[in-house]
Amino acid sequence: KQWYQRRVAITAGDMNFNFSVMLFFKKLFKKSGRQRNPDEAVAKVFLKDITDVEVLNTLLKVIKEGANGTTCVIVNHPGSHITVCQLWRWPLHRTMPMLKRVPICSSDCNGNCINPYHYCLTMPAVEHEQGAPKPTERRSYSECSDSGICMDASSEHRYSGSHSSGGTGWCNIAYWEHNQRIGALHHVTDPIVTIANEIDNGLSLSKLSADQYSSVTARVRKHVGTGVLFSLEEDGIWLYNRSEISLFVQSPTLRMPGREGEQDRPSVLKILPGYTINCYELSRHLIVPPNTRTVRLSFEKGWGPGYKRQYVTDTPCWLELLLCIR
Protein backbone atom coordinates (compact mmCIF):
# COMPACT_ATOMS: atom_id res chain seq x y z
CA LYS A 1 0.00 0.00 0.00
CA GLN A 2 2.79 2.43 0.90
CA TRP A 3 4.58 1.56 -2.33
CA TYR A 4 1.76 2.50 -4.68
CA GLN A 5 0.82 5.56 -2.60
CA ARG A 6 4.39 6.82 -3.01
CA ARG A 7 4.54 6.01 -6.72
CA VAL A 8 1.17 7.65 -7.46
CA ALA A 9 2.17 10.74 -5.46
CA ILE A 10 5.45 11.03 -7.38
CA THR A 11 4.07 10.54 -10.88
CA ALA A 12 0.49 11.83 -10.73
CA GLY A 13 1.39 15.27 -12.05
CA ASP A 14 3.94 14.05 -14.55
CA MET A 15 2.94 13.76 -18.20
CA ASN A 16 5.46 10.92 -18.69
CA PHE A 17 3.78 8.08 -16.83
CA ASN A 18 6.32 5.38 -16.05
CA PHE A 19 6.11 1.64 -15.75
CA SER A 20 5.50 1.71 -11.99
CA VAL A 21 2.25 3.60 -12.33
CA MET A 22 0.97 1.25 -15.02
CA LEU A 23 1.98 -1.71 -12.83
CA PHE A 24 -0.10 -0.23 -10.01
CA PHE A 25 -3.05 0.20 -12.35
CA LYS A 26 -2.79 -3.40 -13.57
CA LYS A 27 -2.73 -4.57 -9.95
CA LEU A 28 -5.86 -2.50 -9.38
CA PHE A 29 -7.50 -4.33 -12.28
CA LYS A 30 -6.40 -7.72 -10.95
CA LYS A 31 -7.79 -7.01 -7.47
CA SER A 32 -11.08 -5.90 -8.98
CA GLY A 33 -11.48 -9.28 -10.71
CA ARG A 34 -10.83 -8.08 -14.28
CA GLN A 35 -8.79 -10.46 -16.44
CA ARG A 36 -8.02 -8.06 -19.27
CA ASN A 37 -5.22 -5.52 -18.83
CA PRO A 38 -6.32 -1.88 -19.04
CA ASP A 39 -5.96 0.13 -22.19
CA GLU A 40 -2.72 1.97 -21.48
CA ALA A 41 -3.68 5.18 -23.25
CA VAL A 42 -7.06 5.38 -21.49
CA ALA A 43 -5.45 4.49 -18.15
CA LYS A 44 -2.96 7.33 -18.50
CA VAL A 45 -5.74 9.82 -19.12
CA PHE A 46 -7.55 8.56 -16.04
CA LEU A 47 -4.49 8.70 -13.74
CA LYS A 48 -3.62 12.16 -15.01
CA ASP A 49 -6.98 13.46 -13.78
CA ILE A 50 -7.45 11.35 -10.65
CA THR A 51 -4.52 11.83 -8.26
CA ASP A 52 -6.22 11.23 -4.89
CA VAL A 53 -5.22 7.83 -3.49
CA GLU A 54 -8.35 7.76 -1.29
CA VAL A 55 -10.52 8.14 -4.39
CA LEU A 56 -8.67 5.26 -6.07
CA ASN A 57 -9.18 3.06 -3.01
CA THR A 58 -12.90 3.89 -2.91
CA LEU A 59 -13.12 3.17 -6.62
CA LEU A 60 -11.52 -0.23 -6.07
CA LYS A 61 -14.08 -0.96 -3.35
CA VAL A 62 -17.11 -0.11 -5.49
CA ILE A 63 -15.75 -2.07 -8.45
CA LYS A 64 -15.43 -5.14 -6.23
CA GLU A 65 -19.03 -4.61 -5.07
CA GLY A 66 -20.20 -4.35 -8.66
CA ALA A 67 -23.89 -3.65 -9.20
CA ASN A 68 -24.57 -4.50 -5.55
CA GLY A 69 -22.86 -1.32 -4.39
CA THR A 70 -24.58 2.03 -4.01
CA THR A 71 -21.64 4.23 -3.00
CA CYS A 72 -21.01 7.30 -5.14
CA VAL A 73 -17.40 8.23 -5.95
CA ILE A 74 -17.29 11.94 -6.65
CA VAL A 75 -14.44 13.75 -8.42
CA ASN A 76 -14.13 17.27 -9.77
CA HIS A 77 -13.31 16.18 -13.30
CA PRO A 78 -16.40 16.21 -15.54
CA GLY A 79 -16.30 13.42 -18.08
CA SER A 80 -14.12 11.09 -15.99
CA HIS A 81 -17.08 8.71 -15.64
CA ILE A 82 -16.80 7.99 -19.38
CA THR A 83 -13.16 6.96 -18.98
CA VAL A 84 -13.96 4.75 -15.98
CA CYS A 85 -16.79 3.05 -17.86
CA GLN A 86 -14.45 2.39 -20.78
CA LEU A 87 -11.88 0.81 -18.47
CA TRP A 88 -14.07 -1.32 -16.24
CA ARG A 89 -17.43 -1.91 -17.90
CA TRP A 90 -17.09 -1.73 -21.67
CA PRO A 91 -13.40 -1.95 -22.68
CA LEU A 92 -14.28 -3.08 -26.21
CA HIS A 93 -15.97 0.24 -27.01
CA ARG A 94 -13.40 2.56 -28.53
CA THR A 95 -15.99 5.35 -28.47
CA MET A 96 -18.66 5.16 -25.81
CA PRO A 97 -22.35 5.13 -26.77
CA MET A 98 -24.63 7.44 -24.81
CA LEU A 99 -24.46 6.75 -21.07
CA LYS A 100 -27.45 7.20 -18.77
CA ARG A 101 -27.15 7.57 -15.03
CA VAL A 102 -28.91 4.86 -13.02
CA PRO A 103 -31.38 6.49 -10.57
CA ILE A 104 -29.68 4.88 -7.54
CA CYS A 105 -26.85 7.39 -8.08
CA SER A 106 -27.35 10.48 -5.95
CA SER A 107 -28.59 13.56 -7.79
CA ASP A 108 -26.16 15.58 -5.63
CA CYS A 109 -23.28 14.20 -7.71
CA ASN A 110 -24.17 16.55 -10.59
CA GLY A 111 -22.68 14.12 -13.10
CA ASN A 112 -19.35 13.84 -11.25
CA CYS A 113 -19.79 10.27 -9.93
CA ILE A 114 -17.26 7.83 -11.37
CA ASN A 115 -18.79 4.61 -10.01
CA PRO A 116 -18.98 2.69 -13.32
CA TYR A 117 -21.96 0.65 -12.07
CA HIS A 118 -24.01 3.83 -11.74
CA TYR A 119 -24.29 4.08 -15.53
CA CYS A 120 -25.92 2.08 -18.32
CA LEU A 121 -25.55 2.18 -22.08
CA THR A 122 -28.64 3.60 -23.77
CA MET A 123 -30.36 1.47 -26.39
CA PRO A 124 -31.67 3.41 -29.39
CA ALA A 125 -35.39 4.08 -29.39
CA VAL A 126 -37.64 1.98 -31.60
CA GLU A 127 -38.61 3.96 -34.67
CA HIS A 128 -42.37 4.36 -35.07
CA GLU A 129 -44.25 4.64 -38.30
CA GLN A 130 -45.74 7.98 -39.19
CA GLY A 131 -49.33 8.16 -38.06
CA ALA A 132 -49.65 5.61 -35.27
CA PRO A 133 -52.57 3.17 -35.62
CA LYS A 134 -55.67 4.05 -33.69
CA PRO A 135 -56.53 2.03 -30.58
CA THR A 136 -59.36 0.26 -32.45
CA GLU A 137 -56.91 -0.82 -35.14
CA ARG A 138 -54.51 -2.16 -32.52
CA ARG A 139 -57.24 -4.35 -31.00
CA SER A 140 -57.73 -6.14 -34.31
CA TYR A 141 -54.26 -7.64 -34.00
CA SER A 142 -54.70 -9.02 -30.51
CA GLU A 143 -57.47 -10.19 -28.26
CA CYS A 144 -57.30 -8.13 -25.09
CA SER A 145 -58.79 -9.14 -21.76
CA ASP A 146 -59.98 -6.98 -18.91
CA SER A 147 -57.05 -8.25 -16.84
CA GLY A 148 -54.58 -6.14 -18.80
CA ILE A 149 -53.18 -9.14 -20.70
CA CYS A 150 -53.11 -9.07 -24.48
CA MET A 151 -52.52 -12.33 -26.34
CA ASP A 152 -52.26 -12.99 -30.07
CA ALA A 153 -55.74 -13.45 -31.53
CA SER A 154 -54.52 -16.45 -33.50
CA SER A 155 -53.45 -18.23 -30.33
CA GLU A 156 -55.50 -20.66 -28.31
CA HIS A 157 -53.02 -20.20 -25.48
CA ARG A 158 -54.75 -18.51 -22.53
CA TYR A 159 -54.09 -17.94 -18.88
CA SER A 160 -55.65 -15.97 -16.06
CA GLY A 161 -53.99 -12.57 -15.92
CA SER A 162 -53.39 -10.19 -13.04
CA HIS A 163 -55.78 -7.36 -12.24
CA SER A 164 -54.16 -3.94 -11.82
CA SER A 165 -56.94 -2.12 -10.02
CA GLY A 166 -56.55 -0.69 -6.53
CA GLY A 167 -54.08 1.62 -4.82
CA THR A 168 -52.68 4.98 -5.81
CA GLY A 169 -49.27 3.89 -7.13
CA TRP A 170 -48.14 3.95 -10.75
CA CYS A 171 -47.94 0.18 -11.24
CA ASN A 172 -48.44 -3.26 -9.73
CA ILE A 173 -45.92 -6.03 -10.40
CA ALA A 174 -46.79 -9.69 -10.74
CA TYR A 175 -44.12 -12.39 -10.78
CA TRP A 176 -44.76 -15.55 -12.82
CA GLU A 177 -43.06 -18.89 -13.35
CA HIS A 178 -44.40 -20.31 -16.60
CA ASN A 179 -48.21 -19.96 -16.27
CA GLN A 180 -48.29 -19.85 -12.48
CA ARG A 181 -48.31 -16.55 -10.63
CA ILE A 182 -46.10 -16.61 -7.54
CA GLY A 183 -46.93 -14.44 -4.55
CA ALA A 184 -49.13 -11.37 -4.27
CA LEU A 185 -49.00 -8.27 -6.44
CA HIS A 186 -46.21 -5.87 -5.50
CA HIS A 187 -47.67 -2.36 -5.26
CA VAL A 188 -45.28 0.40 -6.41
CA THR A 189 -45.59 4.00 -5.23
CA ASP A 190 -41.95 5.17 -5.36
CA PRO A 191 -40.60 6.41 -8.72
CA ILE A 192 -38.08 3.55 -8.86
CA VAL A 193 -38.42 -0.15 -8.06
CA THR A 194 -35.86 -2.94 -8.21
CA ILE A 195 -36.67 -6.60 -8.82
CA ALA A 196 -33.81 -8.91 -7.87
CA ASN A 197 -33.20 -12.36 -6.48
CA GLU A 198 -32.31 -11.00 -3.04
CA ILE A 199 -32.94 -7.39 -2.09
CA ASP A 200 -34.11 -5.49 0.99
CA ASN A 201 -35.93 -2.63 -0.75
CA GLY A 202 -37.94 -3.79 -3.74
CA LEU A 203 -39.34 -7.08 -4.96
CA SER A 204 -37.14 -9.93 -3.73
CA LEU A 205 -37.79 -13.11 -5.70
CA SER A 206 -36.09 -15.25 -3.06
CA LYS A 207 -38.90 -14.38 -0.64
CA LEU A 208 -41.57 -15.69 -3.00
CA SER A 209 -42.23 -19.40 -2.67
CA ALA A 210 -43.72 -21.79 -5.21
CA ASP A 211 -45.00 -25.31 -4.68
CA GLN A 212 -42.18 -26.65 -6.82
CA TYR A 213 -39.48 -25.39 -9.17
CA SER A 214 -38.29 -26.82 -12.45
CA SER A 215 -34.55 -27.15 -12.91
CA VAL A 216 -34.64 -24.40 -15.54
CA THR A 217 -36.56 -22.05 -13.23
CA ALA A 218 -34.13 -22.65 -10.38
CA ARG A 219 -31.15 -21.93 -12.61
CA VAL A 220 -32.61 -18.73 -14.07
CA ARG A 221 -33.59 -17.41 -10.64
CA LYS A 222 -30.04 -18.02 -9.46
CA HIS A 223 -28.74 -15.92 -12.37
CA VAL A 224 -31.10 -12.99 -11.80
CA GLY A 225 -28.65 -11.51 -9.29
CA THR A 226 -29.02 -7.73 -8.99
CA GLY A 227 -31.89 -7.91 -11.46
CA VAL A 228 -33.70 -5.07 -13.12
CA LEU A 229 -34.61 -1.53 -12.09
CA PHE A 230 -37.69 0.28 -13.42
CA SER A 231 -37.83 4.05 -13.13
CA LEU A 232 -40.81 6.32 -13.82
CA GLU A 233 -39.29 9.40 -15.47
CA GLU A 234 -40.56 12.44 -17.35
CA ASP A 235 -40.52 10.77 -20.75
CA GLY A 236 -41.52 7.25 -19.79
CA ILE A 237 -40.69 4.12 -17.84
CA TRP A 238 -37.02 3.26 -18.15
CA LEU A 239 -35.73 -0.28 -17.73
CA TYR A 240 -32.16 -0.67 -16.44
CA ASN A 241 -30.63 -4.14 -16.80
CA ARG A 242 -28.30 -4.38 -13.79
CA SER A 243 -27.98 -8.16 -13.92
CA GLU A 244 -25.41 -10.33 -15.72
CA ILE A 245 -28.01 -11.93 -18.00
CA SER A 246 -30.06 -10.70 -20.93
CA LEU A 247 -33.64 -9.54 -20.39
CA PHE A 248 -36.49 -9.68 -22.89
CA VAL A 249 -39.20 -7.03 -22.79
CA GLN A 250 -42.51 -6.46 -24.57
CA SER A 251 -44.48 -3.25 -24.32
CA PRO A 252 -47.37 -1.66 -26.25
CA THR A 253 -45.15 1.32 -27.11
CA LEU A 254 -42.30 -0.87 -28.39
CA ARG A 255 -43.92 -1.87 -31.66
CA MET A 256 -42.12 -2.83 -34.82
CA PRO A 257 -43.54 -1.97 -38.27
CA GLY A 258 -45.47 -4.90 -39.74
CA ARG A 259 -44.82 -6.47 -43.10
CA GLU A 260 -46.46 -5.08 -46.19
CA GLY A 261 -50.22 -5.15 -45.74
CA GLU A 262 -49.93 -5.86 -41.99
CA GLN A 263 -50.32 -3.61 -38.99
CA ASP A 264 -47.42 -2.93 -36.66
CA ARG A 265 -47.04 -5.47 -33.91
CA PRO A 266 -45.68 -5.70 -30.36
CA SER A 267 -42.11 -6.92 -30.43
CA VAL A 268 -39.94 -8.67 -27.87
CA LEU A 269 -36.65 -6.79 -27.49
CA LYS A 270 -33.47 -8.24 -26.05
CA ILE A 271 -31.79 -6.01 -23.45
CA LEU A 272 -28.16 -6.93 -22.85
CA PRO A 273 -26.54 -6.60 -19.40
CA GLY A 274 -25.62 -3.01 -18.62
CA TYR A 275 -28.11 -1.50 -21.08
CA THR A 276 -31.17 0.68 -20.53
CA ILE A 277 -34.21 1.48 -22.66
CA ASN A 278 -37.35 3.57 -22.42
CA CYS A 279 -39.71 0.60 -22.40
CA TYR A 280 -42.94 2.59 -22.13
CA GLU A 281 -43.06 6.02 -23.78
CA LEU A 282 -45.47 8.38 -22.07
CA SER A 283 -45.85 10.38 -25.29
CA ARG A 284 -47.73 7.36 -26.71
CA HIS A 285 -49.66 6.54 -23.54
CA LEU A 286 -53.01 7.98 -24.61
CA ILE A 287 -53.18 5.91 -27.80
CA VAL A 288 -52.64 2.66 -25.89
CA PRO A 289 -55.95 0.99 -24.90
CA PRO A 290 -56.25 1.00 -21.09
CA ASN A 291 -56.56 -2.78 -20.85
CA THR A 292 -53.26 -3.30 -22.71
CA ARG A 293 -51.10 -0.98 -20.61
CA THR A 294 -48.89 -3.84 -19.49
CA VAL A 295 -45.12 -4.34 -19.77
CA ARG A 296 -43.88 -7.92 -19.75
CA LEU A 297 -40.30 -8.93 -19.01
CA SER A 298 -38.64 -12.34 -19.06
CA PHE A 299 -35.33 -13.15 -17.40
CA GLU A 300 -32.82 -14.77 -19.77
CA LYS A 301 -35.35 -16.46 -22.08
CA GLY A 302 -37.02 -14.80 -25.07
CA TRP A 303 -40.36 -15.71 -26.62
CA GLY A 304 -42.36 -15.18 -29.77
CA PRO A 305 -41.35 -15.42 -33.47
CA GLY A 306 -37.74 -16.48 -33.80
CA TYR A 307 -37.60 -18.14 -30.39
CA LYS A 308 -38.17 -21.71 -29.28
CA ARG A 309 -40.73 -20.47 -26.73
CA GLN A 310 -43.74 -18.99 -28.50
CA TYR A 311 -45.55 -17.47 -25.51
CA VAL A 312 -44.44 -15.58 -22.44
CA THR A 313 -45.98 -18.34 -20.31
CA ASP A 314 -43.40 -20.72 -21.81
CA THR A 315 -40.58 -18.78 -20.12
CA PRO A 316 -39.43 -19.90 -16.66
CA CYS A 317 -39.33 -16.52 -14.87
CA TRP A 318 -41.14 -13.39 -15.98
CA LEU A 319 -42.79 -10.21 -14.74
CA GLU A 320 -45.88 -8.14 -15.53
CA LEU A 321 -45.94 -4.43 -14.89
CA LEU A 322 -49.62 -3.54 -14.70
CA LEU A 323 -49.64 0.21 -15.20
CA CYS A 324 -51.96 2.47 -13.23
CA ILE A 325 -50.88 5.70 -14.97
CA ARG A 326 -53.81 7.94 -15.91
C-alpha positions as CSV (number, residue, x, y, z in Angstrom):
1,K,0.0,0.0,0.0
2,Q,2.8,2.4,0.9
3,W,4.6,1.6,-2.3
4,Y,1.8,2.5,-4.7
5,Q,0.8,5.6,-2.6
6,R,4.4,6.8,-3.0
7,R,4.5,6.0,-6.7
8,V,1.2,7.6,-7.5
9,A,2.2,10.7,-5.5
10,I,5.4,11.0,-7.4
11,T,4.1,10.5,-10.9
12,A,0.5,11.8,-10.7
13,G,1.4,15.3,-12.1
14,D,3.9,14.1,-14.5
15,M,2.9,13.8,-18.2
16,N,5.5,10.9,-18.7
17,F,3.8,8.1,-16.8
18,N,6.3,5.4,-16.0
19,F,6.1,1.6,-15.7
20,S,5.5,1.7,-12.0
21,V,2.2,3.6,-12.3
22,M,1.0,1.3,-15.0
23,L,2.0,-1.7,-12.8
24,F,-0.1,-0.2,-10.0
25,F,-3.0,0.2,-12.3
26,K,-2.8,-3.4,-13.6
27,K,-2.7,-4.6,-10.0
28,L,-5.9,-2.5,-9.4
29,F,-7.5,-4.3,-12.3
30,K,-6.4,-7.7,-10.9
31,K,-7.8,-7.0,-7.5
32,S,-11.1,-5.9,-9.0
33,G,-11.5,-9.3,-10.7
34,R,-10.8,-8.1,-14.3
35,Q,-8.8,-10.5,-16.4
36,R,-8.0,-8.1,-19.3
37,N,-5.2,-5.5,-18.8
38,P,-6.3,-1.9,-19.0
39,D,-6.0,0.1,-22.2
40,E,-2.7,2.0,-21.5
41,A,-3.7,5.2,-23.2
42,V,-7.1,5.4,-21.5
43,A,-5.5,4.5,-18.1
44,K,-3.0,7.3,-18.5
45,V,-5.7,9.8,-19.1
46,F,-7.6,8.6,-16.0
47,L,-4.5,8.7,-13.7
48,K,-3.6,12.2,-15.0
49,D,-7.0,13.5,-13.8
50,I,-7.4,11.3,-10.6
51,T,-4.5,11.8,-8.3
52,D,-6.2,11.2,-4.9
53,V,-5.2,7.8,-3.5
54,E,-8.3,7.8,-1.3
55,V,-10.5,8.1,-4.4
56,L,-8.7,5.3,-6.1
57,N,-9.2,3.1,-3.0
58,T,-12.9,3.9,-2.9
59,L,-13.1,3.2,-6.6
60,L,-11.5,-0.2,-6.1
61,K,-14.1,-1.0,-3.3
62,V,-17.1,-0.1,-5.5
63,I,-15.8,-2.1,-8.4
64,K,-15.4,-5.1,-6.2
65,E,-19.0,-4.6,-5.1
66,G,-20.2,-4.4,-8.7
67,A,-23.9,-3.7,-9.2
68,N,-24.6,-4.5,-5.6
69,G,-22.9,-1.3,-4.4
70,T,-24.6,2.0,-4.0
71,T,-21.6,4.2,-3.0
72,C,-21.0,7.3,-5.1
73,V,-17.4,8.2,-5.9
74,I,-17.3,11.9,-6.6
75,V,-14.4,13.8,-8.4
76,N,-14.1,17.3,-9.8
77,H,-13.3,16.2,-13.3
78,P,-16.4,16.2,-15.5
79,G,-16.3,13.4,-18.1
80,S,-14.1,11.1,-16.0
81,H,-17.1,8.7,-15.6
82,I,-16.8,8.0,-19.4
83,T,-13.2,7.0,-19.0
84,V,-14.0,4.8,-16.0
85,C,-16.8,3.1,-17.9
86,Q,-14.4,2.4,-20.8
87,L,-11.9,0.8,-18.5
88,W,-14.1,-1.3,-16.2
89,R,-17.4,-1.9,-17.9
90,W,-17.1,-1.7,-21.7
91,P,-13.4,-2.0,-22.7
92,L,-14.3,-3.1,-26.2
93,H,-16.0,0.2,-27.0
94,R,-13.4,2.6,-28.5
95,T,-16.0,5.3,-28.5
96,M,-18.7,5.2,-25.8
97,P,-22.3,5.1,-26.8
98,M,-24.6,7.4,-24.8
99,L,-24.5,6.8,-21.1
100,K,-27.4,7.2,-18.8
101,R,-27.1,7.6,-15.0
102,V,-28.9,4.9,-13.0
103,P,-31.4,6.5,-10.6
104,I,-29.7,4.9,-7.5
105,C,-26.8,7.4,-8.1
106,S,-27.3,10.5,-5.9
107,S,-28.6,13.6,-7.8
108,D,-26.2,15.6,-5.6
109,C,-23.3,14.2,-7.7
110,N,-24.2,16.6,-10.6
111,G,-22.7,14.1,-13.1
112,N,-19.4,13.8,-11.2
113,C,-19.8,10.3,-9.9
114,I,-17.3,7.8,-11.4
115,N,-18.8,4.6,-10.0
116,P,-19.0,2.7,-13.3
117,Y,-22.0,0.7,-12.1
118,H,-24.0,3.8,-11.7
119,Y,-24.3,4.1,-15.5
120,C,-25.9,2.1,-18.3
121,L,-25.6,2.2,-22.1
122,T,-28.6,3.6,-23.8
123,M,-30.4,1.5,-26.4
124,P,-31.7,3.4,-29.4
125,A,-35.4,4.1,-29.4
126,V,-37.6,2.0,-31.6
127,E,-38.6,4.0,-34.7
128,H,-42.4,4.4,-35.1
129,E,-44.3,4.6,-38.3
130,Q,-45.7,8.0,-39.2
131,G,-49.3,8.2,-38.1
132,A,-49.6,5.6,-35.3
133,P,-52.6,3.2,-35.6
134,K,-55.7,4.1,-33.7
135,P,-56.5,2.0,-30.6
136,T,-59.4,0.3,-32.5
137,E,-56.9,-0.8,-35.1
138,R,-54.5,-2.2,-32.5
139,R,-57.2,-4.3,-31.0
140,S,-57.7,-6.1,-34.3
141,Y,-54.3,-7.6,-34.0
142,S,-54.7,-9.0,-30.5
143,E,-57.5,-10.2,-28.3
144,C,-57.3,-8.1,-25.1
145,S,-58.8,-9.1,-21.8
146,D,-60.0,-7.0,-18.9
147,S,-57.1,-8.2,-16.8
148,G,-54.6,-6.1,-18.8
149,I,-53.2,-9.1,-20.7
150,C,-53.1,-9.1,-24.5
151,M,-52.5,-12.3,-26.3
152,D,-52.3,-13.0,-30.1
153,A,-55.7,-13.4,-31.5
154,S,-54.5,-16.4,-33.5
155,S,-53.5,-18.2,-30.3
156,E,-55.5,-20.7,-28.3
157,H,-53.0,-20.2,-25.5
158,R,-54.7,-18.5,-22.5
159,Y,-54.1,-17.9,-18.9
160,S,-55.7,-16.0,-16.1
161,G,-54.0,-12.6,-15.9
162,S,-53.4,-10.2,-13.0
163,H,-55.8,-7.4,-12.2
164,S,-54.2,-3.9,-11.8
165,S,-56.9,-2.1,-10.0
166,G,-56.5,-0.7,-6.5
167,G,-54.1,1.6,-4.8
168,T,-52.7,5.0,-5.8
169,G,-49.3,3.9,-7.1
170,W,-48.1,3.9,-10.8
171,C,-47.9,0.2,-11.2
172,N,-48.4,-3.3,-9.7
173,I,-45.9,-6.0,-10.4
174,A,-46.8,-9.7,-10.7
175,Y,-44.1,-12.4,-10.8
176,W,-44.8,-15.5,-12.8
177,E,-43.1,-18.9,-13.3
178,H,-44.4,-20.3,-16.6
179,N,-48.2,-20.0,-16.3
180,Q,-48.3,-19.8,-12.5
181,R,-48.3,-16.6,-10.6
182,I,-46.1,-16.6,-7.5
183,G,-46.9,-14.4,-4.6
184,A,-49.1,-11.4,-4.3
185,L,-49.0,-8.3,-6.4
186,H,-46.2,-5.9,-5.5
187,H,-47.7,-2.4,-5.3
188,V,-45.3,0.4,-6.4
189,T,-45.6,4.0,-5.2
190,D,-42.0,5.2,-5.4
191,P,-40.6,6.4,-8.7
192,I,-38.1,3.5,-8.9
193,V,-38.4,-0.2,-8.1
194,T,-35.9,-2.9,-8.2
195,I,-36.7,-6.6,-8.8
196,A,-33.8,-8.9,-7.9
197,N,-33.2,-12.4,-6.5
198,E,-32.3,-11.0,-3.0
199,I,-32.9,-7.4,-2.1
200,D,-34.1,-5.5,1.0
201,N,-35.9,-2.6,-0.8
202,G,-37.9,-3.8,-3.7
203,L,-39.3,-7.1,-5.0
204,S,-37.1,-9.9,-3.7
205,L,-37.8,-13.1,-5.7
206,S,-36.1,-15.2,-3.1
207,K,-38.9,-14.4,-0.6
208,L,-41.6,-15.7,-3.0
209,S,-42.2,-19.4,-2.7
210,A,-43.7,-21.8,-5.2
211,D,-45.0,-25.3,-4.7
212,Q,-42.2,-26.6,-6.8
213,Y,-39.5,-25.4,-9.2
214,S,-38.3,-26.8,-12.5
215,S,-34.5,-27.2,-12.9
216,V,-34.6,-24.4,-15.5
217,T,-36.6,-22.0,-13.2
218,A,-34.1,-22.7,-10.4
219,R,-31.1,-21.9,-12.6
220,V,-32.6,-18.7,-14.1
221,R,-33.6,-17.4,-10.6
222,K,-30.0,-18.0,-9.5
223,H,-28.7,-15.9,-12.4
224,V,-31.1,-13.0,-11.8
225,G,-28.7,-11.5,-9.3
226,T,-29.0,-7.7,-9.0
227,G,-31.9,-7.9,-11.5
228,V,-33.7,-5.1,-13.1
229,L,-34.6,-1.5,-12.1
230,F,-37.7,0.3,-13.4
231,S,-37.8,4.1,-13.1
232,L,-40.8,6.3,-13.8
233,E,-39.3,9.4,-15.5
234,E,-40.6,12.4,-17.3
235,D,-40.5,10.8,-20.8
236,G,-41.5,7.2,-19.8
237,I,-40.7,4.1,-17.8
238,W,-37.0,3.3,-18.1
239,L,-35.7,-0.3,-17.7
240,Y,-32.2,-0.7,-16.4
241,N,-30.6,-4.1,-16.8
242,R,-28.3,-4.4,-13.8
243,S,-28.0,-8.2,-13.9
244,E,-25.4,-10.3,-15.7
245,I,-28.0,-11.9,-18.0
246,S,-30.1,-10.7,-20.9
247,L,-33.6,-9.5,-20.4
248,F,-36.5,-9.7,-22.9
249,V,-39.2,-7.0,-22.8
250,Q,-42.5,-6.5,-24.6
251,S,-44.5,-3.2,-24.3
252,P,-47.4,-1.7,-26.3
253,T,-45.1,1.3,-27.1
254,L,-42.3,-0.9,-28.4
255,R,-43.9,-1.9,-31.7
256,M,-42.1,-2.8,-34.8
257,P,-43.5,-2.0,-38.3
258,G,-45.5,-4.9,-39.7
259,R,-44.8,-6.5,-43.1
260,E,-46.5,-5.1,-46.2
261,G,-50.2,-5.1,-45.7
262,E,-49.9,-5.9,-42.0
263,Q,-50.3,-3.6,-39.0
264,D,-47.4,-2.9,-36.7
265,R,-47.0,-5.5,-33.9
266,P,-45.7,-5.7,-30.4
267,S,-42.1,-6.9,-30.4
268,V,-39.9,-8.7,-27.9
269,L,-36.7,-6.8,-27.5
270,K,-33.5,-8.2,-26.0
271,I,-31.8,-6.0,-23.4
272,L,-28.2,-6.9,-22.8
273,P,-26.5,-6.6,-19.4
274,G,-25.6,-3.0,-18.6
275,Y,-28.1,-1.5,-21.1
276,T,-31.2,0.7,-20.5
277,I,-34.2,1.5,-22.7
278,N,-37.4,3.6,-22.4
279,C,-39.7,0.6,-22.4
280,Y,-42.9,2.6,-22.1
281,E,-43.1,6.0,-23.8
282,L,-45.5,8.4,-22.1
283,S,-45.8,10.4,-25.3
284,R,-47.7,7.4,-26.7
285,H,-49.7,6.5,-23.5
286,L,-53.0,8.0,-24.6
287,I,-53.2,5.9,-27.8
288,V,-52.6,2.7,-25.9
289,P,-55.9,1.0,-24.9
290,P,-56.3,1.0,-21.1
291,N,-56.6,-2.8,-20.9
292,T,-53.3,-3.3,-22.7
293,R,-51.1,-1.0,-20.6
294,T,-48.9,-3.8,-19.5
295,V,-45.1,-4.3,-19.8
296,R,-43.9,-7.9,-19.7
297,L,-40.3,-8.9,-19.0
298,S,-38.6,-12.3,-19.1
299,F,-35.3,-13.2,-17.4
300,E,-32.8,-14.8,-19.8
301,K,-35.4,-16.5,-22.1
302,G,-37.0,-14.8,-25.1
303,W,-40.4,-15.7,-26.6
304,G,-42.4,-15.2,-29.8
305,P,-41.3,-15.4,-33.5
306,G,-37.7,-16.5,-33.8
307,Y,-37.6,-18.1,-30.4
308,K,-38.2,-21.7,-29.3
309,R,-40.7,-20.5,-26.7
310,Q,-43.7,-19.0,-28.5
311,Y,-45.6,-17.5,-25.5
312,V,-44.4,-15.6,-22.4
313,T,-46.0,-18.3,-20.3
314,D,-43.4,-20.7,-21.8
315,T,-40.6,-18.8,-20.1
316,P,-39.4,-19.9,-16.7
317,C,-39.3,-16.5,-14.9
318,W,-41.1,-13.4,-16.0
319,L,-42.8,-10.2,-14.7
320,E,-45.9,-8.1,-15.5
321,L,-45.9,-4.4,-14.9
322,L,-49.6,-3.5,-14.7
323,L,-49.6,0.2,-15.2
324,C,-52.0,2.5,-13.2
325,I,-50.9,5.7,-15.0
326,R,-53.8,7.9,-15.9
